[in-house]
Amino acid sequence: MLESKSRDVQDYVGSLQFDRRLYWHDIAGSIAHARMLARQGVLTDDESALLVSGLEQVLDEFARGAFAFDPADEDIHMAIEARLFKVVGEVAGKLHTARSRNDQVALDVRMYLRDELDGLRSDLRGLRQVLVDIGERHINVVMPGYTHLQQAQPVLFAHHMLAYFEMFSRDDERLAACRTRVNVLPLGSGALAGVPYPIDRTSVARELGFETVSTNSMDAVSDRDFVAEFLFCCALIMMHVSRLSEELILWSSAEFGFITIGEGFTTGSSIMPQKRNPDLAELARGKSGRVYGDLMAMLTTLKGLPLTYNRDLQEDKVYLFDAIDTVRPTVRIYKDMLPTLQVHADRMRDAMKDYVLATDVADYLVRRGLPFRSAHGVAARLSSYASAAGKPLRSLSLDEYRKFSPLFEPDVLDVTVDSSVADRDVQGGTAPERVRAAMRDAHGRLAGEAASH
């Protein structure tokens, strides 16, 4: 701790106000360290047992909410150590043998993040399951698909929901890969150069559930790229949530009228009693920027740091905790909100302009031998004609069709929204059987992930 009497300085350098949440991981790491020191003969069995007993007592105090923080403690590590001295006496001073606060805090952050990664992946599985369930409940609902926010082609609403399932599935894959790089034991690196004691890092890694140990002590104490990687994963999750939010906001407007969001997730206006505002979706859309900020702040903190540890790294937890505290509740809220959606199937179908079938008209001509570019031109001119005449395509007569191509036969009048959807019968397409197959595959993927955890 800085030897300054200034309260401002003490508050400025302290991190206890936010890193106190690491208490469990700090104590678990210390217990494993104390046991290893005894196995290696660095401490006696009695010393190790006393330290472990004292640490377990401190942990119990945290669990009961009875731990008394001292404002003079700079961080959670010092707070626990100070309490341990009071519980077991001077032997507490031996716990820090073969350890630095540099590798200690790196250990705590990795253990904490590993747990949060597992929790976030579980949250995402729940959200992904909801998306599949919504699709199954509305498997026959057809809606306009959009490009450039202009109606393009008909798609199944379930197909639209499964698009977000795939986005969040990739997010889960990124989290799984990130966890591999998080799950590396840094303890034993000391301040930066290793330690001059016969420690057994592998046994500590095994006890604490780490897959491997770090291979360079300087990197281990100064590395925070795993935090930046996690924040990038969080930013992508929030980007996907924000895209979904935007659609929910649009769809719930009077102009679209495709859905109604449950009242538990909307709010009324202070002066306009008819309104139900999609506040949760708007907040999630807004909070994506907050998580982007956490990522950029972390990258900016890291970009100019020389090896090895620098106090700048204390800020990593501010960004990490903020992102976790934003992303995990957002995902859980969406898991609860989406099942409340009322899907207005008739409104979705009625909203489709007839010109969403123009591509199907072009495909009709292609199947009769016309090159696609030529067929595209015919369909474009036909659509312009119908639009100028104020007629939907489906109301045109066969004679009107034949003004643009002699290849049109009576069955062109059978081109409909439903036939358009059914024709997209390719892997990944929006045809009903393809979407049902995709949902079965999604269920299988979710079940496999749940079993592996």
Secondary structure, 3 states (H helix, E strand, C coil): CCCCCCHHHHHHHCCHHHHHHHHHHHHHHHHHHHHHHHHCCCCCHHHHHHHHHHHHHHHHHHHCCCCCCCCCCCCHHHHHHHHHHHHHHHHHHHCCCCCCHHHHHHHHHHHHHHHHHHHHHHHHHHHHHHHHHHHHHCCCCEEEEEECCEEEEEEEHHHHHHHHHHHHHHHHHHHHHHHHHHCEECCCCCCCCCCCCCCCHHHHHHHHCCCEECCCHHHHHHCCHHHHHHHHHHHHHHHHHHHHHHHHHHHCCCCCCCEECCHHHCEECCCCCCCEECHHHHHHHHHHHHHHHHHHHHHHHHCCCCCCCCHHHHHHHHHHHHHHHHHHHHHHHHHHHHHHCEECHHHHHHHCCHHHHHHHHHHHHHCCCCCHHHHHHHHHHHHHHHHHHCCCHHHCCHHHHHCCCCCCCHHHHHCCHHHHHHHCCCCCCCCHHHHHHHHHHHHHHHHHHHHHC
